[in-house]
Amino acid sequence: YRENPKFGILFLITTICAIIYQIIHSNLTKEIVKKQMEKQFEGLDPQALEMTKKTMDTMNNPALKIGSALIGVLIAVFGVALLIFIIFKISKVALSYQQTVTLYLVAGLSTCIGSMFKAIYMLISKKAVGTNAILNPSVKNTLIANIDIFNIWYYVLLGIGIYAMGKTSKKKATILTIILAILSIGAAVLPFLVGIKK
C-alpha cells in the first residue's frame, strides 16, 4: 500500500457499509427521534409543529438517507485524512496524502466490520444501537456509543500503519496514534464540555 496506494475498492466498501448501517439505524431510531423532537417542541403552535413533522418525514426519505450517508463518508474519509496528513507533515512522517487516505481506509475496515455486525444485530433484534446517546445525550453515553472493540482495533491498525507505511519509530507511531485518538474522542464530546449540551 505504501508503493501503490490505490483506495478505490476500499472507499467503495466503506461507502456501502456506511449506507447499509445508516439506513437500518435511522429506520429503527425514527420513532425515537420523532418523540424526542415532539417533546422538545412542546408548546409550539400547531402550524410550526406540523412543519417540524413534515421536515422529519422528508429527512427519512430513503434517497436522502443514502445521499447524506454518501456525503458523510466523503467528508469523513477525505476531510479526516487531510487532518491526519497535516499532523503527519508536522511530525515529519513520510506519507503522501494519497497514502494517508489509503491508511485511513485500511484501518477503517475494522469499523466497517463493526458496523455490519451492528446492522445484523439491529435487523435481528429490531432494536437500534446507541439509543442512550439520543435519549439522554451526555459525555458518558456519547463515549459508550463511540468506543467499542472495533474502534479500538481501528487505532491499533492505524498505529501499525503509521509505523509500517510511514517508516517511523514505534514510539513515534504510538504517540501519534494516541494524539489522533484523543482528538477524535475530544471532537465527539466537545459539545458537552463547552456546555452546548448537558
C-alpha positions in Angstrom: 0.0 0.0 0.0 2.9 2.4 0.5 4.3 2.0 -3.0 0.9 1.7 -4.7 -1.7 3.4 -2.6 -4.9 2.7 -4.5 -8.0 3.2 -2.4 -10.9 2.9 -4.9 -12.2 -0.5 -3.7 -11.6 0.4 0.0 -13.6 3.5 -0.5 -16.4 1.6 -2.1 -16.5 -1.0 0.7 -16.6 1.9 3.3 -19.4 3.6 1.5 -21.5 0.5 1.1 -21.1 -0.3 4.8 -21.9 3.3 5.9 -25.1 3.4 3.7 -26.4 0.0 5.0 -25.8 0.9 8.6 -27.3 4.4 8.2 -30.5 3.1 6.6 -31.1 0.4 9.2 -30.1 2.6 12.1 -32.2 5.5 11.0 -35.3 3.3 10.3 -35.1 1.9 13.8 -34.5 5.3 15.5 -37.1 7.2 13.5 -39.8 6.9 16.1 -37.4 7.6 19.0 -36.1 10.8 17.3 -39.7 11.8 16.4 -40.8 11.6 20.1 -37.7 13.4 21.3 -38.4 16.2 18.8 -42.0 16.5 19.7 -41.0 16.6 23.4 -38.5 19.4 22.7 -41.0 21.4 20.6 -43.9 21.1 23.1 -45.7 24.5 23.4 -45.1 25.4 19.7 -48.2 26.5 17.7 -49.8 23.6 15.7 -48.6 25.0 12.4 -44.9 25.1 13.5 -45.2 21.6 14.9 -46.7 20.3 11.7 -43.9 21.9 9.7 -41.4 20.2 12.0 -43.1 16.8 11.4 -43.0 17.3 7.7 -39.3 18.2 7.8 -38.6 15.0 9.8 -40.6 12.9 7.3 -38.6 14.4 4.4 -35.3 13.6 6.3 -36.5 10.0 6.5 -36.7 9.7 2.7 -34.6 6.7 1.6 -32.9 8.6 -1.2 -32.0 11.4 1.2 -30.6 8.9 3.7 -28.4 7.4 1.0 -27.3 10.8 -0.1 -26.5 12.0 3.4 -24.6 8.8 4.1 -22.5 9.3 0.9 -21.7 12.9 1.8 -20.8 11.8 5.3 -18.4 9.2 4.0 -16.8 11.7 1.6 -16.3 14.3 4.4 -15.2 11.7 6.9 -12.7 10.0 4.6 -11.1 12.8 2.7 -11.6 15.5 5.4 -10.3 13.4 8.3 -7.5 12.0 6.1 -6.4 15.6 5.3 -6.2 16.5 9.1 -4.2 13.3 9.7 -2.0 14.2 6.7 -1.3 17.7 8.2 -0.4 16.1 11.6 1.9 13.7 9.7 3.6 16.6 7.9 4.1 18.5 11.2 5.5 15.3 12.7 7.7 14.6 9.7 6.1 11.3 8.8 6.9 10.4 5.2 3.4 9.7 3.8 1.7 11.5 0.9 -2.0 12.5 1.1 -3.0 9.5 -1.1 -1.1 7.2 1.2 -2.8 8.7 4.2 -6.2 8.2 2.7 -5.3 4.6 1.9 -4.0 4.1 5.5 -7.2 5.6 6.9 -9.4 3.3 4.8 -7.4 0.2 5.6 -7.6 0.9 9.4 -11.3 1.8 8.9 -12.1 -1.7 7.7 -12.4 -2.7 11.4 -15.1 -0.2 11.9 -16.8 -1.3 8.7 -16.9 -4.9 10.0 -18.2 -3.5 13.3 -21.0 -1.6 11.6 -22.1 -4.7 9.7 -22.2 -6.7 13.0 -24.3 -3.9 14.5 -26.5 -3.8 11.4 -27.1 -7.6 11.6 -27.9 -7.3 15.4 -30.4 -4.4 14.7 -32.1 -6.4 12.0 -32.5 -9.5 14.2 -33.4 -7.7 17.5 -35.3 -4.8 15.9 -33.5 -2.5 18.3 -31.2 0.3 17.4 -27.8 0.6 19.0 -26.7 3.8 20.7 -30.2 4.9 21.6 -29.0 6.2 25.0 -26.9 8.8 23.3 -30.1 10.0 21.6 -32.5 9.8 24.5 -30.0 11.1 27.2 -27.1 12.9 25.4 -24.1 13.2 27.8 -20.4 12.7 27.7 -20.7 9.2 29.2 -23.4 8.0 26.7 -21.5 9.6 23.8 -18.3 7.8 24.7 -20.2 4.5 25.2 -21.8 4.9 21.7 -18.5 5.7 20.0 -16.0 3.4 21.7 -16.1 -0.3 21.1 -13.7 -3.2 20.2 -13.9 -2.3 16.5 -12.9 1.3 17.1 -10.1 0.2 19.4 -8.9 -2.1 16.6 -9.1 0.9 14.2 -6.5 2.8 16.3 -4.3 -0.4 16.6 -4.3 -0.8 12.8 -3.7 3.0 12.4 -0.7 2.8 14.7 0.7 -0.3 12.8 0.1 1.6 9.5 1.9 4.7 10.7 4.9 2.6 11.8 5.0 0.4 8.7 3.9 2.8 5.9 5.4 5.9 7.5 8.7 4.2 8.2 8.9 5.8 11.6 9.8 4.5 15.1 7.3 2.5 17.2 7.5 5.2 19.8 6.5 8.0 17.4 3.8 5.8 15.8 2.3 5.2 19.3 2.4 8.8 20.3 0.8 9.9 17.0 -1.9 7.2 17.4 -2.7 8.4 21.0 -2.9 12.0 19.8 -5.3 11.1 16.9 -7.4 9.0 19.3 -7.6 12.0 21.8 -8.6 14.4 19.0 -11.3 12.0 17.7 -12.8 11.3 21.1 -12.4 15.0 22.0 -14.4 16.1 18.9 -17.2 13.7 19.9 -17.6 15.0 23.5 -16.6 18.7 22.8 -20.2 20.0 22.7 -20.8 18.7 26.2 -17.5 20.0 27.6 -18.3 23.6 26.3 -21.8 23.4 27.7 -23.7 23.3 24.4 -25.4 20.1 25.5 -25.9 18.7 29.0 
